[in-house]
Amino acid sequence: MAKLTKEDFISALKEMTILEVKELVDAMKEEFGVDPSAVAVAAAPAAGAAEDAGSSTKTVVLKNAGGNKIAVIKIIKEVTGLGLVEAKAVADNGGNIKENIPADEAEAIKNQLTEAGAEVELA
């Protein structure tokens, strides 16, 4: 089997959804007995930042959950399909909510989260 280069791995991460990254982290925990969560959380926002600003697809990035974190967690669960623990982790740590989605859908999610008190940006 050919060795996977760092660039190939990062390129693959850029194309993953937050749920796929979570599953990858869980598999790495099980296989190697280490928690790569800090690395995975740091890589996810970098993937969204690399997108072209003029693109017709956007990435919804949570910067801060704000004071009404419970409402934000509910919205994250609703739009991503994540479980409660995973949605809470995203609300606590920030990061990409949804990646490579149509601009109008991204704007709608951003509006929902903003109304709930979160600080959100589109990348």
Order of alpha helices (4+ residues) and beta strands (2+ residues): alpha-alpha-alpha-beta-alpha-alpha-beta-alpha-beta
